[in-house]
């Protein structure tokens, strides 16, 4: 009987040691995370996987929010997030500082740490950086300029050539990337037609096929189409085929890698993209919040814009794209 008791005690102690050894650093921290688009969205899915990986690695508990890329919906969901009183909230900045500012003030007043991803909130970041408000994402205007200039240089475009930019100029801050593309093309002397992405197409990119086909039909001389939206860029091949165009008829460019975009590059329907490494926009905000909540670190501003990708270099990272990491 004595040995049974000793053995049981050893098992209990050994199990306790293992439990302590396996405990993760940020267990007990609760986070509400905004993935941006709808479930299954090519871009939001990679962001989501990044946040999931951080949750698994760090041991925190994360609740995920999908917003259909709708700024008004994001505001409502952010109010709900604050009311649920998590330890931290990682938000998409699409609604802008004016819409989100009062809610961010309320969150910090309640001791909830907030940070942002994908779209900057400069006023909130300046106000609360010391208390943990950071940013993970590309520098928006600069990214647009880089892609626009890359299109001009790589495709040999010249003054007078027609380009169409399909973007989100109406959204504060987020629209800066669209503006960067347009400015770069106009600086090179191109004639630029601008189309605003409707809320319906913003949420479900395939719904844009008839809009694209109608534009191309009425502008047969268009040489370049730039889609300022990861979901639309992933749908370029569908758009071209709906308009009766082959891979060599119009140059296609846009943002963000996904399996569908990879195939469009391989098939010639997407000629150039800017990769903003959105997996990091999921992983790093969760890490940021955990580090601030537990260790009081200030907010970090991290640029994830990695540069331009086309058929000459995409195969180097293709396996990671197919895995949903790049």
Backbone bond lengths (Angstrom), bond angles and torsions (degrees), N, CA, C in turn:
res aa  C-N    CA-C-N  psi(-1)  N-CA   C-N-CA  omega(-1)  CA-C   N-CA-C  phi
1 X - - - 1.480 - - 1.522 110.17 -
2 X 1.368 114.51 -38.46 1.459 119.83 -179.44 1.519 110.39 -59.79
3 X 1.344 116.11 -42.77 1.460 119.07 -177.68 1.527 111.99 -70.50
4 X 1.323 114.74 -30.61 1.467 118.23 176.94 1.518 110.67 -64.80
5 X 1.356 115.75 -42.58 1.461 120.73 178.77 1.521 110.42 -64.25
6 X 1.325 115.58 -44.46 1.481 119.74 179.39 1.521 110.43 -61.68
7 X 1.339 115.54 -44.89 1.467 119.52 -179.85 1.524 111.11 -61.96
8 X 1.333 116.04 -42.13 1.466 119.84 178.78 1.523 110.88 -62.97
9 X 1.333 115.60 -41.22 1.465 119.59 178.64 1.516 110.98 -63.23
10 X 1.348 116.45 -40.02 1.473 120.35 179.74 1.531 110.78 -65.59
11 X 1.333 114.83 -41.41 1.471 118.55 178.13 1.519 110.59 -62.32
12 X 1.352 116.40 -42.82 1.464 120.72 179.11 1.522 111.22 -62.11
13 X 1.348 116.16 -46.43 1.464 120.27 -178.86 1.520 110.92 -65.78
14 X 1.353 116.38 -42.83 1.455 120.45 179.83 1.530 110.63 -62.65
15 X 1.339 114.74 -42.12 1.465 119.08 177.51 1.510 112.26 -63.61
16 X 1.324 117.31 -38.59 1.467 121.31 178.39 1.515 111.12 -64.79
17 X 1.342 116.11 -41.48 1.474 120.19 178.35 1.521 110.37 -62.45
18 X 1.346 116.60 -43.66 1.464 119.95 178.49 1.519 111.33 -62.40
19 X 1.330 115.74 -41.32 1.471 119.69 -179.65 1.514 110.57 -61.70
20 X 1.342 116.47 -41.43 1.463 120.31 178.87 1.520 109.96 -66.57
21 X 1.364 115.50 -42.26 1.460 119.75 -178.74 1.518 111.82 -64.01
22 X 1.344 116.06 -33.47 1.453 119.83 -176.79 1.529 112.88 -88.72
23 X 1.298 118.17 -8.73 1.463 120.47 179.12 1.520 109.97 -62.93
24 X 1.307 116.17 138.27 1.463 120.00 -178.36 1.521 110.35 -97.50
25 X 1.294 114.04 154.04 1.463 121.41 -167.53 1.523 114.15 -59.72
26 X 1.332 117.60 -33.98 1.466 119.62 -172.51 1.529 112.98 -113.95
27 X 1.310 117.00 26.05 1.460 120.18 176.13 1.529 110.20 -60.72
28 X 1.322 115.47 142.16 1.458 120.75 179.39 1.512 114.02 96.13
29 X 1.345 117.56 -13.75 1.465 121.05 178.22 1.526 109.45 -85.12
30 X 1.343 116.51 131.24 1.458 122.78 -178.55 1.530 110.33 -109.48
31 X 1.340 115.71 128.70 1.458 121.41 -175.51 1.521 109.85 -130.04
32 X 1.330 116.01 140.18 1.475 122.13 171.13 1.534 106.03 -105.94
33 X 1.337 116.78 123.33 1.464 121.46 -173.24 1.523 111.14 -119.85
34 X 1.344 116.76 129.91 1.462 123.33 178.53 1.533 109.35 -95.71
35 X 1.350 116.28 118.83 1.459 120.86 -179.84 1.521 112.93 -89.30
36 X 1.322 117.85 -13.26 1.465 121.61 173.66 1.512 114.98 102.41
37 X 1.325 116.37 -75.25 1.463 119.81 -173.84 1.512 112.97 -93.76
38 X 1.332 116.38 -163.53 1.461 120.41 177.28 1.524 110.51 -79.28
39 X 1.329 118.86 160.57 1.468 120.21 173.85 1.531 110.12 -57.04
40 X 1.325 116.39 135.34 1.454 120.48 -179.18 1.505 114.80 90.00
41 X 1.326 118.56 -9.95 1.472 122.43 176.64 1.530 108.75 -58.50
42 X 1.336 119.09 134.04 1.465 120.62 -177.27 1.529 113.49 -53.93
43 X 1.323 116.86 -41.80 1.458 120.36 -179.27 1.523 111.54 -77.07
44 X 1.324 116.45 -52.01 1.464 120.55 -175.97 1.521 111.93 -61.64
45 X 1.328 117.03 -30.41 1.463 120.11 -179.51 1.525 111.60 -64.10
46 X 1.326 116.06 -37.44 1.474 119.37 178.98 1.528 110.34 -72.49
47 X 1.334 116.95 -40.49 1.464 120.54 174.67 1.530 109.77 -57.81
48 X 1.309 115.31 -46.22 1.476 122.06 179.78 1.526 111.17 -58.98
49 X 1.339 116.52 -44.70 1.465 119.55 179.49 1.524 111.29 -63.80
50 X 1.333 116.86 -36.29 1.455 119.67 177.08 1.513 112.00 -63.30
51 X 1.344 116.40 -43.69 1.463 120.11 178.77 1.527 110.93 -66.71
52 X 1.327 116.57 -38.24 1.465 120.11 177.31 1.525 111.29 -62.01
53 X 1.324 116.31 -41.40 1.464 120.27 179.14 1.523 110.52 -62.57
54 X 1.345 116.59 -40.54 1.459 120.16 178.22 1.524 110.61 -64.78
55 X 1.331 116.28 -42.16 1.463 120.53 178.34 1.529 110.40 -58.36
56 X 1.317 116.38 -45.09 1.463 120.51 -179.36 1.527 111.66 -66.74
57 X 1.337 116.56 -42.99 1.461 120.46 -177.11 1.525 112.56 -70.03
58 X 1.335 116.41 -38.98 1.461 120.79 -170.26 1.524 113.61 -93.28
59 X 1.322 116.84 -24.94 1.460 119.31 178.21 1.513 115.11 91.31
60 X 1.321 118.31 1.81 1.463 120.95 176.70 1.528 109.15 -76.03
61 X 1.322 116.47 171.48 1.462 121.87 177.34 1.529 108.11 -111.56
62 X 1.328 116.24 125.57 1.469 120.68 -174.92 1.527 109.98 -121.13
63 X 1.318 115.41 131.71 1.461 122.11 172.32 1.519 108.00 -106.63
64 X 1.326 117.64 131.06 1.462 121.63 -171.30 1.524 111.69 -102.50
65 X 1.340 114.77 142.28 1.464 122.04 -178.55 1.525 108.19 -124.41
66 X 1.335 116.64 130.56 1.466 122.02 176.48 1.529 108.52 -114.29
67 X 1.331 116.15 134.94 1.468 120.32 -167.19 1.522 114.89 -123.43
68 X 1.328 118.89 3.94 1.472 121.61 179.65 1.530 112.54 59.56
69 X 1.332 117.05 23.04 1.470 122.51 -177.55 1.528 111.72 57.58
70 X 1.304 117.52 28.44 1.462 123.26 -177.08 1.532 108.93 -101.44
71 X 1.346 118.45 109.64 1.468 120.27 -177.69 1.527 113.75 -57.41
72 X 1.337 117.32 -40.20 1.470 119.72 179.81 1.532 110.87 -64.45
73 X 1.309 115.90 -39.91 1.462 120.23 177.73 1.522 110.33 -64.82
74 X 1.326 116.80 -37.97 1.461 120.45 178.75 1.526 111.50 -61.62
75 X 1.330 116.47 -39.30 1.470 119.99 179.12 1.527 110.49 -63.02
76 X 1.335 116.53 -46.83 1.468 120.73 179.07 1.525 110.20 -61.19
77 X 1.323 116.85 -44.02 1.460 120.84 -178.70 1.529 111.61 -68.14
78 X 1.322 116.40 -31.14 1.458 118.84 178.04 1.531 110.09 -69.58
79 X 1.336 116.81 -38.88 1.472 119.96 174.75 1.526 110.13 -58.16
80 X 1.326 115.59 -44.21 1.467 120.36 179.35 1.525 110.80 -64.70
81 X 1.313 116.11 -36.94 1.467 120.17 179.69 1.527 110.84 -64.95
82 X 1.322 116.47 -43.82 1.469 120.33 178.76 1.530 109.97 -62.54
83 X 1.337 116.68 -41.60 1.463 121.17 -178.93 1.526 112.20 -63.82
84 X 1.343 116.73 -27.43 1.469 120.20 -179.08 1.528 112.48 -78.86
85 X 1.333 116.80 -9.59 1.466 123.96 174.44 1.533 114.03 54.89
86 X 1.337 117.74 56.08 1.464 119.22 171.90 1.532 109.09 -76.63
87 X 1.304 117.11 177.51 1.469 120.09 174.95 1.520 111.54 -77.18
88 X 1.337 116.25 -29.87 1.455 119.75 -178.87 1.508 111.80 -153.80
89 X 1.336 116.08 156.08 1.463 122.50 178.10 1.528 108.33 -133.18
90 X 1.334 116.11 130.11 1.463 121.75 174.02 1.525 107.32 -107.98
91 X 1.319 116.77 114.41 1.465 121.17 -172.20 1.521 111.94 -112.32
92 X 1.335 116.00 153.68 1.453 122.75 166.37 1.529 107.73 -83.66
93 X 1.323 116.39 137.66 1.458 119.26 -173.15 1.505 115.99 -90.38
94 X 1.331 119.04 15.03 1.464 121.89 -173.95 1.529 114.81 -57.44
95 X 1.338 120.81 -37.89 1.465 118.97 -179.52 1.520 113.60 -65.75
96 X 1.325 118.01 -20.57 1.461 121.44 178.05 1.517 113.78 93.28
97 X 1.328 115.07 166.29 1.468 121.98 -177.48 1.523 113.11 -61.21
98 X 1.325 117.34 -41.35 1.463 119.54 -175.10 1.527 111.29 -64.78
99 X 1.325 116.78 -39.97 1.460 120.59 -178.27 1.523 112.00 -75.79
100 X 1.317 116.91 -37.64 1.466 120.26 -174.27 1.528 113.80 -95.41
101 X 1.333 116.72 -19.25 1.468 120.54 -174.62 1.520 114.91 -52.24
102 X 1.339 119.46 -52.81 1.471 119.88 -179.24 1.527 113.01 -61.20
103 X 1.326 116.46 -34.32 1.458 120.24 179.45 1.530 111.07 -72.17
104 X 1.313 116.26 -35.42 1.465 119.97 176.31 1.524 109.65 -66.39
105 X 1.343 116.43 -40.70 1.472 120.21 175.39 1.528 110.36 -57.13
106 X 1.335 115.94 -45.78 1.463 120.75 -178.91 1.526 111.14 -62.46
107 X 1.340 115.94 -41.17 1.460 119.73 -179.33 1.526 111.33 -62.64
108 X 1.318 116.68 -49.00 1.466 119.47 -179.21 1.527 110.86 -64.80
109 X 1.329 116.96 -35.07 1.464 120.05 177.88 1.525 111.20 -62.21
110 X 1.331 116.53 -28.00 1.455 121.43 178.89 1.530 112.85 -91.55
111 X 1.334 116.11 2.96 1.452 119.71 179.63 1.513 114.40 85.15
112 X 1.338 117.28 13.63 1.469 121.75 177.88 1.525 108.46 -92.93
113 X 1.327 117.17 124.40 1.460 121.46 178.92 1.530 108.88 -83.00
114 X 1.325 116.53 134.62 1.461 121.96 -179.51 1.522 108.99 -122.20
115 X 1.332 116.68 141.37 1.459 122.27 171.53 1.520 107.77 -141.04
116 X 1.334 117.84 171.81 1.470 119.91 -174.51 1.513 111.36 -131.28
117 X 1.353 114.38 158.71 1.450 121.17 175.61 1.515 110.39 -140.75
118 X 1.321 115.92 155.96 1.462 124.77 174.52 1.520 114.83 76.03
119 X 1.313 117.92 -47.25 1.468 121.59 -179.11 1.527 108.84 -132.74
120 X 1.315 115.95 127.77 1.459 120.66 -174.15 1.524 112.78 -70.27
121 X 1.323 114.67 152.67 1.464 123.50 170.66 1.536 106.05 -127.37
122 X 1.335 116.73 80.75 1.465 120.78 -169.83 1.528 114.36 -58.27
123 X 1.333 117.72 -40.66 1.464 119.75 -178.00 1.528 110.78 -67.03
124 X 1.321 116.40 -45.43 1.465 119.75 179.63 1.518 110.99 -64.33
125 X 1.327 116.10 -39.48 1.466 119.63 -179.77 1.523 110.86 -64.27
126 X 1.329 116.45 -43.45 1.462 119.82 179.03 1.524 111.39 -63.70
127 X 1.321 116.53 -37.34 1.470 121.50 -176.00 1.525 112.41 -74.63
128 X 1.341 116.47 -37.09 1.468 119.27 -170.34 1.538 114.04 -120.25
129 X 1.311 117.43 13.21 1.467 120.10 -178.01 1.523 111.66 -55.19
130 X 1.321 117.27 -43.17 1.467 120.75 -178.23 1.526 111.85 -65.81
131 X 1.330 116.20 -19.45 1.469 120.44 -179.26 1.528 112.41 -103.91
132 X 1.346 116.06 10.90 1.447 119.60 170.90 1.508 117.38 113.15
133 X 1.335 118.34 -0.04 1.459 119.38 -179.78 1.533 109.23 -79.85
134 X 1.332 115.40 114.46 1.456 120.82 179.17 1.510 112.06 -123.66
135 X 1.318 116.51 -164.56 1.460 121.59 179.20 1.516 109.61 -150.03
136 X 1.318 115.88 134.56 1.460 122.07 173.43 1.521 107.74 -126.79
137 X 1.328 116.71 114.99 1.459 120.77 -179.11 1.509 109.93 163.80
138 X 1.306 115.92 -177.64 1.449 120.03 179.02 1.527 110.83 -79.85
139 X 1.329 115.47 160.33 1.460 120.82 169.56 1.528 106.25 -80.82
140 X 1.304 117.07 112.45 1.462 121.96 -162.31 1.533 114.40 -62.87
141 X 1.322 117.33 -57.48 1.470 119.13 -176.39 1.530 110.47 -62.58
142 X 1.326 115.96 -42.92 1.462 120.53 -178.58 1.526 111.40 -63.25
143 X 1.341 116.77 -36.74 1.464 120.53 178.08 1.526 111.14 -65.68
144 X 1.331 116.18 -40.34 1.452 119.44 177.01 1.517 112.34 -63.49
145 X 1.324 116.01 -43.87 1.465 120.34 177.11 1.525 111.21 -59.03
146 X 1.331 115.66 -45.33 1.466 120.46 -177.92 1.520 111.38 -60.23
147 X 1.333 116.64 -45.06 1.459 118.90 179.71 1.521 111.30 -67.32
148 X 1.337 117.60 -43.74 1.460 120.46 -179.69 1.521 112.49 -60.61
149 X 1.313 116.37 -45.04 1.464 120.35 178.94 1.523 110.66 -67.01
150 X 1.339 116.11 -37.01 1.454 119.58 177.78 1.513 112.06 -62.04
151 X 1.329 116.98 -38.71 1.464 120.92 178.07 1.525 111.20 -62.95
152 X 1.322 116.21 -46.24 1.463 120.52 -178.92 1.515 110.93 -60.31
153 X 1.332 116.06 -46.12 1.460 120.84 -175.72 1.522 112.19 -70.72
154 X 1.330 117.66 -45.67 1.463 120.52 -173.24 1.519 113.29 -77.23
155 X 1.321 117.21 -29.20 1.452 120.07 -176.56 1.528 112.54 -98.59
156 X 1.328 117.55 -0.47 1.455 121.03 179.26 1.516 113.62 64.04
157 X 1.336 116.79 34.16 1.457 120.46 -179.91 1.523 110.39 -72.90
158 X 1.327 116.53 151.64 1.463 120.63 -176.62 1.518 110.64 -136.12
159 X 1.316 115.52 168.73 1.462 121.57 -179.20 1.531 110.09 -54.99
160 X 1.335 115.08 134.81 1.455 121.10 179.85 1.515 113.89 96.71
161 X 1.338 117.57 -17.82 1.459 119.74 177.03 1.528 109.74 -67.59
162 X 1.327 116.47 148.09 1.459 121.24 -178.15 1.529 110.80 -96.00
163 X 1.336 115.07 135.91 1.465 121.56 175.28 1.520 108.94 -132.28
164 X 1.311 116.35 149.46 1.464 121.98 173.82 1.515 108.90 -116.84
165 X 1.332 116.03 131.87 1.459 121.34 175.40 1.514 107.71 -115.89
166 X 1.315 115.77 124.20 1.459 123.03 -179.05 1.522 106.64 -109.42
167 X 1.338 116.60 104.82 1.452 117.78 -170.02 1.516 115.02 -144.94
168 X 1.340 113.94 -156.80 1.468 121.47 -171.72 1.528 111.26 -132.76
169 X 1.315 116.16 51.98 1.464 120.45 -179.75 1.525 112.50 -60.04
170 X 1.310 118.12 -26.61 1.461 121.18 -175.85 1.520 112.92 -70.75
171 X 1.322 117.69 -17.55 1.462 120.34 -177.13 1.531 110.70 -90.26
172 X 1.333 117.73 126.11 1.466 119.96 179.26 1.515 110.05 -61.68
173 X 1.290 116.16 140.06 1.461 124.99 179.74 1.525 111.26 69.49
174 X 1.316 118.53 -58.09 1.472 120.69 -179.78 1.522 110.97 -56.87
175 X 1.325 116.56 -34.73 1.456 120.87 -179.05 1.520 114.20 -69.95
176 X 1.322 117.70 -9.19 1.462 120.38 179.37 1.524 112.10 -62.54
177 X 1.331 116.45 -32.28 1.467 118.56 179.13 1.524 110.59 -67.01
178 X 1.330 116.44 -42.29 1.458 120.78 175.65 1.525 110.16 -60.10
179 X 1.323 116.10 -44.23 1.471 120.57 179.91 1.523 111.21 -61.30
180 X 1.330 116.76 -39.05 1.460 120.24 178.55 1.515 112.01 -61.30
181 X 1.331 116.83 -42.07 1.467 120.61 177.79 1.525 110.22 -62.57
182 X 1.327 116.12 -49.29 1.470 120.53 -177.93 1.525 110.77 -60.96
183 X 1.324 117.22 -44.99 1.471 120.27 -179.40 1.525 111.47 -60.33
184 X 1.331 117.04 -41.75 1.459 120.18 -179.63 1.523 111.36 -64.55
185 X 1.327 117.13 -41.51 1.457 120.69 -179.54 1.530 111.35 -69.07
186 X 1.321 116.04 -42.18 1.468 118.88 179.61 1.526 111.67 -67.77
187 X 1.322 115.68 -34.54 1.472 119.27 177.50 1.525 110.89 -60.93
188 X 1.328 116.31 -31.50 1.467 121.16 178.30 1.528 112.01 -84.14
189 X 1.343 117.38 0.18 1.456 121.16 176.16 1.516 114.90 89.26
190 X 1.333 117.87 10.66 1.454 119.56 179.50 1.528 110.79 -75.69
191 X 1.319 115.82 151.88 1.454 121.83 172.88 1.524 107.09 -88.52
192 X 1.326 117.14 117.50 1.462 121.36 -171.67 1.525 110.82 -109.88
193 X 1.323 116.41 125.00 1.464 122.82 170.88 1.526 107.25 -100.22
194 X 1.324 115.97 131.81 1.457 119.33 -179.12 1.520 111.06 -111.26
195 X 1.339 116.28 133.54 1.464 122.97 173.02 1.520 108.41 -120.92
196 X 1.319 116.97 130.45 1.465 121.60 175.22 1.528 109.02 -82.05
197 X 1.313 116.48 133.57 1.466 121.00 176.24 1.525 108.24 -71.87
198 X 1.305 116.58 121.84 1.471 120.83 -178.96 1.525 109.80 -71.85
199 X 1.334 117.85 158.63 1.467 120.09 177.08 1.526 112.86 -56.91
200 X 1.332 116.71 -35.22 1.462 120.34 -178.99 1.530 110.76 -66.94
201 X 1.331 116.41 -45.64 1.464 120.64 179.55 1.527 110.23 -71.46
202 X 1.322 116.14 -33.11 1.460 121.02 176.80 1.527 110.44 -57.75
203 X 1.334 115.78 -38.68 1.464 120.60 -178.70 1.523 112.33 -84.37
204 X 1.344 116.88 -35.87 1.463 121.07 -177.80 1.528 108.58 -134.88
205 X 1.321 116.72 93.73 1.459 122.23 -173.16 1.528 114.65 -56.15
206 X 1.336 121.34 -37.48 1.468 119.41 -179.58 1.530 114.33 -59.25
207 X 1.345 116.95 -21.90 1.466 119.81 178.22 1.531 112.08 -65.50
208 X 1.318 116.85 -12.30 1.459 120.28 -179.79 1.515 114.11 -82.97
209 X 1.331 118.35 -5.65 1.467 120.53 -176.32 1.530 113.73 -56.62
210 X 1.342 120.07 -47.46 1.463 118.45 179.42 1.527 113.03 -67.43
211 X 1.331 117.35 -30.08 1.470 120.30 177.14 1.516 109.57 -66.08
212 X 1.328 116.19 -45.22 1.459 120.94 178.49 1.520 110.87 -62.03
213 X 1.329 116.14 -45.81 1.465 119.87 -179.00 1.529 111.34 -61.86
214 X 1.327 116.82 -40.15 1.466 120.30 179.73 1.523 110.69 -65.86
215 X 1.340 116.62 -40.27 1.468 119.40 179.30 1.529 110.39 -63.31
216 X 1.319 117.08 -49.26 1.462 120.76 -177.51 1.522 110.79 -62.39
217 X 1.323 116.84 -37.53 1.465 120.59 179.34 1.528 111.60 -62.76
218 X 1.338 115.96 -38.20 1.472 119.80 -178.54 1.535 112.76 -88.41
219 X 1.333 117.12 -8.39 1.466 121.26 177.87 1.526 109.48 -133.53
220 X 1.319 117.26 68.41 1.468 120.73 -174.88 1.528 114.20 -64.85
221 X 1.328 117.29 -14.32 1.468 120.03 -179.23 1.529 113.14 -91.48
222 X 1.333 118.78 5.06 1.461 120.10 -178.30 1.525 109.65 -65.04
223 X 1.340 115.84 134.67 1.462 120.62 -177.77 1.521 113.22 -109.46
224 X 1.331 116.26 -19.01 1.464 119.86 -176.83 1.518 109.73 -143.11
225 X 1.328 116.06 136.90 1.458 122.34 171.76 1.516 108.16 -124.20
226 X 1.346 116.25 126.66 1.461 121.48 177.63 1.530 108.01 -116.71
227 X 1.316 116.79 123.25 1.466 122.11 178.33 1.523 108.59 -104.84
228 X 1.320 115.94 114.75 1.465 120.24 -178.26 1.527 109.90 -91.74
229 X 1.315 115.10 67.18 1.466 121.56 -177.12 1.528 106.21 -175.65
230 X 1.337 116.73 126.45 1.455 119.14 -178.14 1.511 113.64 -60.31
231 X 1.334 116.97 -38.13 1.458 120.37 179.57 1.516 112.15 -65.58
232 X 1.335 117.73 -40.03 1.456 121.05 178.92 1.522 111.22 -70.61
233 X 1.325 116.16 -38.21 1.467 119.59 177.78 1.525 110.10 -62.02
234 X 1.325 116.83 -39.81 1.466 121.13 178.01 1.521 111.91 -66.38
235 X 1.330 117.49 -14.76 1.465 122.20 -176.32 1.527 111.59 -105.90
236 X 1.326 117.98 6.87 1.466 121.12 -176.16 1.526 112.59 -55.83
237 X 1.316 117.12 -42.60 1.471 118.80 -178.90 1.523 110.43 -60.91
238 X 1.320 117.00 -42.37 1.472 121.31 177.25 1.522 110.66 -61.23
239 X 1.332 116.67 -43.90 1.466 120.74 -179.94 1.537 111.09 -61.13
240 X 1.326 116.40 -47.11 1.467 120.13 -177.80 1.528 110.33 -60.84
241 X 1.319 116.52 -45.07 1.458 119.95 -178.31 1.523 111.28 -66.37
242 X 1.338 116.61 -37.06 1.462 119.99 177.62 1.519 111.67 -63.72
243 X 1.332 116.03 -29.39 1.468 120.89 179.48 1.524 111.95 -90.22
244 X 1.332 116.62 2.20 1.456 120.25 179.90 1.515 113.23 73.58
245 X 1.322 117.22 26.36 1.453 121.59 -177.65 1.527 111.07 -108.86
246 X 1.325 114.39 142.77 1.459 120.92 176.45 1.515 111.33 -90.38
247 X 1.338 117.29 176.15 1.462 121.07 -175.93 1.522 114.52 -65.92
248 X 1.328 118.04 -19.68 1.463 120.15 -177.72 1.528 113.07 -103.51
249 X 1.328 117.29 5.40 1.466 119.56 -175.67 1.523 113.13 -82.68
250 X 1.339 116.75 -36.84 1.467 122.53 -178.42 1.526 107.57 -140.38
251 X 1.324 116.67 142.58 1.467 119.26 172.91 1.528 108.92 -77.06
252 X 1.325 115.48 135.94 1.458 120.62 177.45 1.525 110.20 -117.48
253 X 1.332 116.15 135.43 1.467 120.37 -179.83 1.518 109.20 -144.71
254 X 1.331 116.13 158.75 1.451 119.68 -179.97 1.506 112.02 -178.83
255 X 1.324 115.51 -150.03 1.455 121.08 -172.65 1.525 111.57 -130.54
256 X 1.320 115.44 142.79 1.457 124.43 165.13 1.524 113.89 83.64
257 X 1.318 113.71 132.99 1.458 121.00 175.84 1.524 110.80 -85.31
258 X 1.313 115.24 147.42 1.457 123.57 173.44 1.527 104.84 -160.57
259 X 1.333 118.74 165.23 1.465 119.23 177.45 1.538 112.91 -55.61
260 X 1.332 117.67 -39.69 1.463 120.24 179.99 1.527 111.07 -67.81
261 X 1.336 116.71 -38.76 1.466 120.07 177.90 1.520 110.31 -67.52
262 X 1.326 116.95 -39.17 1.465 121.04 176.29 1.524 110.45 -56.42
263 X 1.331 116.57 -46.31 1.464 119.77 179.01 1.522 111.91 -64.91
264 X 1.344 116.25 -37.21 1.469 119.55 178.55 1.530 110.60 -65.28
265 X 1.334 116.96 -36.94 1.468 120.28 176.33 1.516 109.90 -65.96
266 X 1.325 116.67 -46.37 1.463 120.59 179.94 1.520 111.96 -61.35
267 X 1.340 116.67 -35.44 1.466 121.33 -177.10 1.520 113.18 -88.58
268 X 1.339 116.64 -4.19 1.453 120.40 174.91 1.512 115.74 90.75
269 X 1.348 117.91 5.35 1.460 120.15 -178.40 1.535 112.38 -89.12
270 X 1.296 117.42 -17.14 1.464 122.15 174.83 1.521 107.21 -124.37
271 X 1.316 116.94 119.61 1.460 121.00 -171.76 1.518 114.20 -101.26
272 X 1.328 117.95 -20.33 1.458 119.68 -178.12 1.523 109.52 -162.04
273 X 1.334 116.07 135.19 1.462 119.56 174.28 1.522 110.08 -136.61
274 X 1.326 114.64 158.64 1.457 120.66 167.58 1.522 107.47 -102.03
275 X 1.315 115.99 123.37 1.464 121.75 -177.31 1.519 109.05 -94.28
276 X 1.332 117.51 116.84 1.463 119.65 -179.48 1.532 112.61 -100.50
277 X 1.348 116.43 12.94 1.466 121.42 172.25 1.530 112.07 49.82
278 X 1.317 114.86 61.83 1.459 119.94 -170.72 1.527 114.37 -69.10
279 X 1.316 118.59 -17.48 1.471 119.86 174.35 1.532 109.68 -56.65
280 X 1.337 115.86 -38.54 1.466 120.46 178.37 1.522 111.74 -66.18
281 X 1.343 116.76 -28.75 1.464 120.69 179.07 1.530 111.50 -72.70
282 X 1.324 116.16 -11.80 1.452 120.50 171.34 1.518 111.66 -94.63
283 X 1.321 115.75 -47.45 1.468 120.82 -173.87 1.531 112.26 -69.26
284 X 1.324 116.32 -50.98 1.462 119.61 -169.10 1.531 114.83 -69.96
285 X 1.350 121.08 -36.28 1.469 118.44 175.58 1.528 113.05 -61.65
286 X 1.340 117.06 -36.90 1.462 120.10 177.44 1.526 109.37 -64.79
287 X 1.326 116.80 -44.70 1.467 120.46 176.92 1.526 110.87 -61.25
288 X 1.338 115.90 -43.78 1.467 121.23 178.92 1.533 111.00 -55.38
289 X 1.323 116.10 -49.29 1.460 120.14 -178.56 1.531 111.22 -62.60
290 X 1.309 116.37 -44.64 1.466 119.23 179.70 1.525 111.48 -60.74
291 X 1.318 116.72 -43.30 1.466 120.49 -178.79 1.528 111.20 -65.99
292 X 1.326 116.42 -37.62 1.464 119.86 179.01 1.525 111.24 -71.66
293 X 1.323 116.16 -46.02 1.467 120.32 -176.64 1.528 111.29 -62.61
294 X 1.324 116.73 -41.25 1.462 119.46 -175.62 1.523 113.10 -90.30
295 X 1.343 116.99 -38.18 1.459 120.38 -172.26 1.528 114.49 -116.23
296 X 1.347 117.32 2.13 1.472 122.69 175.34 1.525 113.65 64.29
297 X 1.334 117.54 28.76 1.453 119.74 176.19 1.527 110.69 -70.51
298 X 1.330 116.07 149.13 1.464 121.56 176.61 1.522 109.99 -74.02
299 X 1.342 115.67 166.77 1.455 120.54 179.38 1.516 111.98 -67.67
300 X 1.317 116.14 145.71 1.462 123.01 177.74 1.524 109.44 -109.22
301 X 1.316 117.11 140.88 1.467 122.19 177.76 1.524 107.20 -108.99
302 X 1.341 116.51 110.75 1.461 121.45 -171.53 1.521 110.09 -121.24
303 X 1.346 116.48 121.50 1.462 122.46 178.82 1.525 108.71 -89.29
304 X 1.335 116.97 116.19 1.460 120.78 -179.22 1.527 113.37 -98.08
305 X 1.328 118.23 1.24 1.464 120.74 179.41 1.520 110.12 -67.71
306 X 1.350 117.46 114.46 1.466 120.18 -170.05 1.514 114.32 -96.97
307 X 1.317 118.51 -14.76 1.453 119.39 -176.77 1.510 111.83 124.52
308 X 1.335 115.82 -169.25 1.455 122.17 -171.83 1.529 111.89 -97.74
309 X 1.320 114.57 142.79 1.460 121.39 -178.82 1.524 109.05 -127.77
310 X 1.338 116.32 136.18 1.465 121.61 173.93 1.526 108.39 -145.05
311 X 1.305 117.44 -166.24 1.469 120.31 -174.74 1.521 112.61 -67.06
312 X 1.331 117.89 -17.83 1.468 120.01 -178.80 1.525 113.05 -77.45
313 X 1.332 117.79 -20.98 1.469 118.71 -177.15 1.518 114.68 -131.39
314 X 1.336 117.93 -2.16 1.463 119.41 -173.76 1.529 112.50 -69.87
315 X 1.349 117.91 -29.43 1.461 119.23 -176.24 1.527 112.68 -66.86
316 X 1.336 117.11 -21.00 1.459 120.02 177.77 1.522 111.93 -62.20
317 X 1.330 116.15 -32.01 1.467 119.97 -177.58 1.529 112.24 -115.86
318 X 1.328 116.77 6.56 1.463 120.71 -177.09 1.529 113.32 -54.82
319 X 1.341 120.31 -42.89 1.471 118.69 179.26 1.528 112.54 -59.91
320 X 1.342 117.45 -35.23 1.448 120.79 178.60 1.520 111.73 -73.21
321 X 1.330 117.07 -32.37 1.463 120.99 174.67 1.523 109.29 -63.71
322 X 1.322 116.32 -46.35 1.467 121.23 -179.44 1.526 111.58 -64.67
323 X 1.333 115.98 -27.64 1.466 120.89 178.46 1.532 112.19 -80.94
324 X 1.344 116.32 -12.32 1.450 120.63 179.13 1.518 113.42 85.40
325 X 1.331 117.15 24.18 1.471 120.98 179.26 1.526 110.85 -106.06
326 X 1.312 117.99 -36.01 1.474 121.86 177.46 1.533 110.21 -111.85
